[in-house]
Structure formats: C-alpha cells, structure tokens
Amino acid sequence: MTTLITSYTGDGCTGRCDAKCYNAWGPECHCICRGANHGIGRQEAIASTRDLPASWFEQAEAAGHLISVPGSFVTAPGLIPRINPDLTDKAVTP
C-alpha cells in the first residue's frame, strides 16, 4: 500500500492518504487529502498529490498568510528584502 501524504506531530501520525482513499468506492473521504485523491486510483492520486502543495500555498496567500518555504524568502507585497550592513534582518519599503 502506497502512502502518499502523511502528517505527524509530537504525538505521532495524525493523518495520511493511502490506498484506502485513492482506491475507495464510497462517496465519503475522511483523510488528509480532503477528497483530492478519493477514488481516483494510484497513478492519478500520485499526480494529484504533486499538485496539492501549490494549491495549499494559493489558499494561504488568498487568506493573507505569508508562507516560508525552505530555500526561499517570501515578503508582503510592496516590501523589498534588503540586507542591512549591521546584519539585522529587516525588510524596508522602496
């Protein structure tokens, strides 16, 4: 059984999307994919799962949240990140 998405906290696994979801026959989905992979088969679910993070970022951005992605820097609209000579981390307006 291929697990496509898994969520963990300090208490262990809190949710996952696996064959119970993407091979499902019934109409209800209670897994972490929120129905995106429900009943669509393994190959389609793999492709769908690759697209999920982009939709999560779009939803967060639409809600006004700033998202930090490892290896990138995200600022609020209208702010330009600049490195200050005193090495403090500041974003200044243009």
Summary of the structure (lengths in Angstrom):
residues: 94
radius of gyration: 18.7
end to end distance: 52.3
largest distance: 60.3
contacts: 192
relative contact order: 0.12
helix: 27%
strand: 20%
